[in-house]
Amino acid sequence: MSGGGSLGVGLPYQKFVSFALEETCLRTTLTPHPSQYLLGSGTVEGEDYPEIPYPSLEKFKFIKSSDDNTVFNALSFSAPKIRLLRSLTIEKKNAFKVLDFAAFSEPEYDLPIFCANVFTTPAQSIVVLDLNPLYDTTIHKEYKDKYYKKIMPLAQKYSELLPWGGKITSESLRFFSPIVIWTIFESTERNHHVLHLAFMDYYKIWLELMDQAIKENNKVTIARNREQQHKYLTWRAEKDPGYPLLKKLIGESRAEDLVMEFLFEGVNTLGTKSFLDYFPEYARDDGSVNKKRSMIGKSFETRPWDANGKFIGDAEAFRELSSNCIQQAKETSRKLSSKRALPEAKEQKYTHFPTCLGSLFPCMSLTHQASREKVSEVHARMDELVELDLKRRKGSGDKDKLGCG
């Protein structure tokens, strides 16, 4: 890559991209994706990338930043089973490096989406590496077993070498798999070496899954796969955490084009639903999209899957949300009992609770028996708390003291 600089730690992210292209070329035939030619003028030197036997790849483009010290490289390809394989690397001399690499299958396959996002400064690196599920694995157990069950031991190894990076929202979690590597580490040679190994292992697994994938002929299933991929792209395009940096480096219009036409290409072609069609909870009163990362307000500070890939985050979420709901019940009880007779108050005591309890299981279907039982338990406890409090204060005239049970 011409220009740019080194942070003095880790491997250049072009090495990650080069490995992925070389491995892919061993299994299938890559051709330039149409998005490759939307990226502006200029030619990227090719010595960092494998030689792929057709001349059109000499037309690799790069994006020109207003900052002469920042270099972009953007590549995109397709293959018989791969709708889009694309990479973006950014490097600003002595400041930061970025890798954004992804691979999307054709809708005739329900393959996970390979995802590698790394942001590195001289002090630390922020990493997400995953085979993002096309279908939420906390709901679709068959999908989880199909793609992740056999590779959990490998994921467990890397989860110990690259520990969980801290809070992640429940909305984002629905797009991650049990093998996700979400980590923040000091930018050392050792850590970047481990990351490089993880990238290579995860990508080889994705390629093996691609090799084994059988083309789907059922039109309904294909349409469902297409919509799920479109939903993923719509979420990523709207909530991309890297967008502010892109806007700063290349301007708002160019950054939006890069996000919509390259990084998440397909958001305008695979479907017609909008972000709010998929995620109505983000709608503001004026019809615009709420820019908050989370509407539920629940995050996971520790890894919410066990070593076998079982989702265990509900236990933590249940404790936190049930505590909040109990507090809401007591507040509602106080307000109602000060103005209404007991029968009326009992009927109206917590009509807002379905929303409260619905947010308790952001990654699980409330049709699951376990979830229904938990909700029933909390509702029963609400009945006990509120009725006890109303009766107690009806007899004593105490408007402030609450029965905590």
N, C-alpha and C positions, 0 to 999 in steps of 0.2 A: 504494500500500500504506500502510495506516495504521500509525503507530508506527514503531519501529526507527530506525536512524541510518545515516549514510554513513561509509565509511572514508576518504573524500576522494580515492579513486582509482578509476579504471575506471567502467564503466557499471553501473547497478543491474541485477541479474540478471532482474528483471521485464521488462526490455527484450528480453532473449534469448527469454523465454517468449512475450512479445507478438508478436515477429517470427515465431516458429514457429507460433503459432496463426493469425496472419493468412495466412501462406503456405499452411498446411494448408487453411484455409477457401476458398482460391482453387481448390483441386483436388478437394475432397470435402466431405461434410457431417459435421460433428462433432456428437455427442450426448453428454451427460454419462454417464460410466461409473458403474456401481453403486457402485464404491469411493468415489466422490466423497461419498457420503452416510454414510460410516462415520467421518468425520473430526472429529466433535464439533460444537459449537454455535458460532454467530457468523456474521457476514456480511462478506465481503471487499469493500472498495470496488472498483469496476470500472474506474476511469478508466485504469489501466495496461494494460488488456487490450482486445483488439478487440471490437467489438460483433458478436455472433453472433446471428442472427435467430430466437431462440426464448426464451421467458421463463424456462425452468427454470434457465438459467445464472446467474440472479440468486441462486441458492441456493449459490453458491460458499462453501465452508467454510474456516475456518482453525483451526489447532491452538493451544491456549492453553498457553504455557510457564509454569512456576512463576516464571520470571524475567520481570518486567514489561518489561525492556529487550530481550527477544528476541521476534521476530515470525516466525511460520511462515505460509507460504501454500502450499496444496496443491490442485492441480487435476488432474482426470482425465477423459478422453474416450475415445470409440470412434468408429469409422467403418466403412464397408463393407469395407475391406481392413485396417483397423487394429484389432487386438484391444484394445490399450491404448496410449493416449498420455497420459503423466502428468508432472507437474513438482512439485518441492518446492523452495521457496526458504526459507532461514533467514537472519535478520539480527539480530545482537546489536550494539547501539549501540557504536561505537568499538572493536569487538573482532574480529568476523569476519562473513563472508558465505558462504553455501553455495548452490550450484545443483546439483540432481540432476534431470536431464531424460532421459526415455527414451521410445522408441516401439517397440512390438512388433506385428508383423503377425499376422493370423489364420493358423492352421496350414495353411491351403490354399495358403500362399505360403511360400517359403523365404528371404524377405528378411532381410538383416542387421538387427540390433537397433541402432537409433540410441541412442547413449549419450553424455551430457555430464555429467561430474562435476567441479565446481570448488569448492575450499575456499580462501578468501582471508582473509588477515590484513593489517594495515597493512604488514607486512614482505614477505610473499611470497604467491604463489598456487600451488596444486598442482592440476594439470589432467589429466584423461583425457577425450579427445574421440575418438570412434571410431564406425564402423559395425561393431559387434561381429559376427563371423561366426556364423551358425547352425551351420556345420560347420567344423571345424578346417582352416584354409587350408594348413597345412603337410602335411596328409594328402590333402585333397580339392582337387586342382589345378583341376579343372573348375569348382568353386564359386569358387575364387579368381579365375580368369580371367573368369568370368561377371560378378562384381560389382566387382572391384577393378582389373583390368588397365587399363581406360581412364582411371581417375582417379589413377593413380600420379604423373603430372606435378604435379597439384595437391597431392598429399600430400608430394611432394618439396619443393615450395616452402615449405609450412608447417613441414616438419621442419627446414629451415634457419632459419626465423624463430623457431621455438619448439623448441629443441634437446631431445634425449632427456634425461629427468629422472633417470637413474641406475638403480640396481638394481631389477629387477622379477623376481619369481619365475617359474620355468618353468611352474608350475601355473597362475598367472594368465595367462601369455602365450598359452595355448591358446585363450583367449576373446577375444584381440585380433586385429586384422587388420593387414595390411601398411601400412595408411594411418593407423594409430593415432597420435594426438598425446598423448604422455605427457611432461609437462614440469613443471618447477618454475621460476618466474621471479619477479623482483622486481616488486612491485605498483606499476607505473607506468602512467600513462595510455597510453603507447605500447604496452606489452605487452598491456594489456586491450583496446586497439583492435584489435590483431592477432588476439587471441582471439575477439573479436566477429565479425570478418570470417571467421575459420575456422569458427566455429559456423554462420554464415549459409550459407557455401559447402557445408559438409558436410550441413546439413539440407536444402538445396535438392537436393543429389544424392540424398539418401534419398527425398525426395518424387518425384523423377523415376523412380527405381527402382520406387517404389510404383505410379506411373502405368503403367509398362511391364509390371508383373508380371501374369502370366497364371495364372488360377485352376487349381489342381491338382485333378484328379478321381480320381486313383488313391488308393484308401483306404490302401494300404500306405505310400505316400509321405507322405500327410497325417499318418498316425500317427507316422512317423519324424520329420517336422518338429515335431510336437507334443512328442515325447519330447525332442528336442534343445533346444527352448525351455524345457521343464521342467527339464532338466539345468542349463541356464544359470541359471535362476531359483533353483534349489536351491543352486548354488554361491554366487551373489551373496547370497542370504538368510543363508547360514551364515557367509560370510567378509566380510560388509559392513564395511569399515573405519570407516564413519560411525556404527555402532551404539553404541559407547561414548559418543559425544557426544550422541546422541539419548537414551540412557538417563539421562545426567546432566541433560539439559534437561527431559524430560517423564516420567521414571520408567521403570522396567524394563518394566512391563506395557504401558504405552502405546507405548513404543518398539518392543516386539515386535509389537504390532498394526500399527503403521505400516509396519514392514519386511515382515511377512507378508501383510497385507491391502491394502497400497497400493503401496509401492515395488516389490515383487516379487509383486504380485497374480498368481495363477495357480499359485503353488508348491503350493497345497492343492487345486487343481482340474484342472490339466492332466495330472497323473499321480499315481501312488501310490508311486513309488520314493522311498526315503529318500536322504539325503546319502551315507550309507555304501554304499548300493547302487551309486551312481554312482562314488564315490571311496573304495573299501575300504582304500586305503593310509592313510587317516586314522583307522582304527579303533584304539582303545586296548584293552588287555586286558579291561577291564570293560565293553566294548561302547559306550562313549561316544566322542564325536568329539574327536580331538586338535585343540586350538585353535591349533597352530602354523600359520603362513601357508604354510610349505613343508615337505614331507616329503623331497623330493629334495635340497634344500639348494643348488640351482643357481639363480643369478640372472644377469641380463643387464645389464651396466653400459653397454653401447652398443647402438645400434639394431640389432636382429638381422635386418633385411631390407635388401636393396640397393635402388637406385633403381627397379628393375623389379619389385619386390615378391617377389623370390626370398629364401627364408629362408636366411640365412647363419650363424645362431647355432650350428649343429651343430659348426662348426670350432672355435669357442671352447670349447664344452661338451666336445668330444672331447679336446682337449688337457688340460683340467682333470681330467676324470673318468678318462682313461687314466692320468694321473700318479698319481691316487689309487689306482687299481686295481693298478698296478705296486707301489706301496708295500704294499698289502694282500697281494699275492702274496709279497713278500719276508718279511713278518711271518708269514704262514701257513707258508712254507717253514721259517723258523727254528723255529717251534713243533713242526711235524711231524717234522723231521729229528732233533731232539734226543731223540725218544722212539720213533720207528718206523724200520723198515728201508726202504730205498729203494723197492721195489715198492709197498708199502702207502702210503707217503707220496705217491708219484707219483699213485696213484689218487685220493687224498683231498685233493690239494693246494689246490684252490680251489673247493669246491662252492658257496661263497657268491658266486662271481663273476657268475652270471646276474643276480642282483639288482643288483649293482654296475653291470654293463654295461647292464642294462635302464634304469637311471636316466640313462644317458648321452644318451638321445634322448627327452626328455620331450615334445617336440612333434612327433615323427615316428614313423610306424609302423615297427616293426622288420621288417616284411615288405618294406620298400623294399630294393632290391638294394644301394644304396649303404650303408645302415645295416648290412646283413648282412655286407658286405665289411669294414667297419670293425670290427665285433665279432669277425670271424674273425681279423683282423690282431692285435687285442689278445690274443685267446686264444692265438694262435700265439706271440706274444711272451711270454706268461705261461709257456707250456710251456718255451720256451728258458731263461728266467730261472730258473725253479724247478728244472728238471732240472740245469742247470749248477751251481746253488748246492748242490743235494743231493749231486751227484757230487763236487764240490770238497771239501765238508766231510766227506763219508764217507771220503775218502782222507786228509785232513789232520787230522781230529778237531777242526777249528775250528768251534765252535758259534756264533760271533758274526759272523765276517766274511761279508758277503754279496757274491755276484757281481752286479754291477750291469749287466754286459753292455755 
